[in-house]
Every structure is written in C-alpha cells, then in structure tokens.
Amino acid sequence: MKKKAKEPIRKKVRRFQVGDLAVYPAHGVGRIEAIENKVVNGEEHDFYIMKVLENEMVIMIPTWNVETVGLRDIISEKDIPQVYEVMRKKRDAMGDTQTWNRRYREYMDKIKTGSLYDVAEVFRDLFLLKTTKDLSFGERKLYDTAQILLVKELSTAKKTDENTILSEIELLFAGPPPIGVGVVESHTLTSDAL
C-alpha cells in the first residue's frame, strides 16, 4: 500500500508551474515540463520534471526540496547590471598564488551554489587568468561551463539572443585590465562553447 510521504514543513516554498523557466545549480536554465507524482521507497512524492534548455537533460526535483537543491527563478532583468558589475570588478589577489586544483575546487563550489553572481565571479577570474597563462584542462572546462551558464541565463532574462550577451560581456573586458593583470594577447569570447 502506498502511503503519502510526510513532507517537511517549510516556510513559503516557491511553487513552480508547468511551463515556468527556472535555474538548477550547475546545469542552468530549464523549463518545468511536468509535475508528476511518483512512488519512491513506498512513499508518494511530487516532482518537478525540468528539461535543461542547453542540453535537454531531464532532472527530477522533489517539489518540497527546491530550496535545498537551489532551484530558483531566473534573475530579474533589473538585476543584470549588478551581474555585469561583478565582472567589471578587480578580482581578489588570490588567483595566481593558488594551485590550479585548489582554484578548480573553489570555482566548482561557486558554480554549484547556483548564484549567477558566483558564476560571474568564476567567469571573470578565469577570463582574466587566461590572459596571463594557459588554463589547465579542468579550468578550461569550468570557464566554458561558467560562460554557458552566464550567457544562457542572461539572454533568457533579457529576452535576447546569446550572441548579443556575448558581445556585451566582451565589451566589459575590452577596457584596460584591472590593476595587476597584464594582457599577453587579445582574447575574444566565442560561442564555440555554447
């Protein structure tokens, strides 16, 4: 016999509807395709069925667990200038003194938070780092991931195409580099990773 699972009491959990766009940490923007009831370990649970726009991956998210997993609304268009400001700011001095694997872990943790501001920091730091030296394979993958997450959410929030966002981001880095960061060669953002 199926029993209805006790769902934890939570204060005002965001309820998504079929068709809503949402952001899942480290995977990006997706659309809620369905809300389904499934039996797991003999208990009934409601799940959001979300399809990630970038790669059509399907993710099942318990409806009562959205806060814990970090499912959130897309950033508001009025908050986009703050994301751009994060990318304009000079990064902390820690960048070059850490080993690549320590940076990788730190950046991965930031991407997993689901915060677009954290993703913008990772992108900025790796973009600036690659102007002074080659990124490790892991850092290059993180750079590509951060770019994809950033561009997809910003283009969705602004209701514009991804190339427009890439151009806007490129302009943020077109000025003189932050103090202490030399430019070895010109780097152009491309949609190759997208």
N, C-alpha and C positions, 0 to 999 in steps of 0.2 A: 504494500500500500504506500502510495506517495504521500508525504507529509509536506506541508508548506514550511519552508525554512524560516527560522527566525532571522529577520534582518536587523542588523544593529540599528539602534535609534540614533539618528543623525539630525543635526540641525540644518534645515533648508538646503538639501542637496539639489544641485542643478539637474533639472529633468530635461532631457533631450527628446525631440520628436523625430519621427521618420522624415528624412529629407534635410535635417539640420546639418550644418557643417560644424566640425569640432576638430580639436588638435589633440593627438595622442603623443605623449612624450617619445622622442627619438624616432618617431615614424612620420609625424607631420599631419597635414590636413587630410581629413577624411569625411565621408558623408555617412550619416546614420541611415543604413539601408532598411533595417527592420528592428523590431523589439520582439524578442522571442522568449518563450517560457521553456526551459529545459530542466530535466531531472539530472542532478549531479549528486552522487553518493546517496541516492534515495530521497533527496530533498529537491523541491521545486525552486528554481531561481529564474528571475527575469534578466535577460541580457540584451545589451545594445549590440547589434551586428553592424560594425563600421567597416567601410571599404576605404582604404587609403588611396587618395587621388593619384599620388605619384607612381605607385606600382601595382595597384589594385589588390594589395594584400587585404585579407579579411581578418578582423580582430573581433573577438567576443569579449565584451566588458560587462561584468555584473552591474546592474543598474544601481545597486546600493553601494558600490565601491568606486564610484567615479572620482571622488576626492582623493582616495588613497593612491589610485593609479595615475592621477594627474590629468584626466580627461578634462578639457576646458574649451571655452568658446574661443573663436578666432579673435585675435587682437582687434581692437576698435581702430577705425581709420584715424581718429583723432590722436591715438597713441603712437602712430607711426613715426612722427618726428622725434619722439623720445628714443625709439629704436635706432634711428639714424644718428642721434646724438651719442649713443653708446659706441657706435662705430667710429665716430669722429674723435672721441676722447683718446688721449695718450694711454697706452696700456701700462700696467704696472711694470716695474723693473725686473720682475721675477723671470720673465720669458727666457732669456738666453742662458741663465745660470743653472736652470734645471736640466736634468737629462730628458731625452725625448720620451722615455717610457713614463716618467713622472708627469710630464706635461700631458701625455696621452691620457693617463688615468684622470687627471684633473679636468681636462676638457671633456672627456666622456661623461664624467659625473655631472658637468654643467649641462650637456646636451640632454641627459636623462631627466633633468628637472622639469623639462617641458616649457620652461620660460623662454620666450623669444628674446628677451634681454640677455639671458645667459648664452643663448645660441649666437646672438650678435657679438658678444664678447669673444667667444671661441673663434668665430669667423674673422673678426678684426685681428686678434692676436696671431692667428696662423697666416693671415694675409700679409701682415707686417713681417712676420718671421721669415716667410718665403722670399721676401725681398733681400734678405741678408744671407740666407743659406738654404740649401736644399732641405725640404721636409722629408722626414722618414716616411716609409710606406704607410704606417699607421696614421701619422699626422696628415698625410695627403688624403687618406680616406675620410678622416674627420673633417678636414677642410671641405671636401666635396659634400659630405653629409650636411655640414652646417650651412653651406651655400644653398643646397636643395631645400632644406627646412625653412631657411630665411626667405628665399625668393618665392617659394610656393605660398607661404602664409601671407607675406606682404602683398603679393599680386592678388590673392583672394580677397584680402581686406580692402585693397584699393580698387578692386574690380577692374583690373588692367592685366595686360599680358606680362609674362615673365621677362621678356627682353627689355621692357620699359623699366622694370625694377632693377635688372642687371645694370642698365645704363645709369640709373640714379645712384646705385651703390658704387659704381665705378667713379662717378663724379665725387663721391665722398672721399675717395682715396687719391684723387687727381691733384690735390693741392700739395703743398710741401709736407713731407713726412713729419710725424711728431718728433720732438726733440729727442736726440739719442738714437734715432733709427735712420740708417743710411739706406739709400736706394742703389742696389747694384745694377738692376736692369728694370726696364718697364714691364709691368705685369698687367695683363688685361683679363678681366673676368670673361669667361665664356659660358655658353650654355651647353658645353660638352657634357658636364656632369648632370645636367638636367635631362 
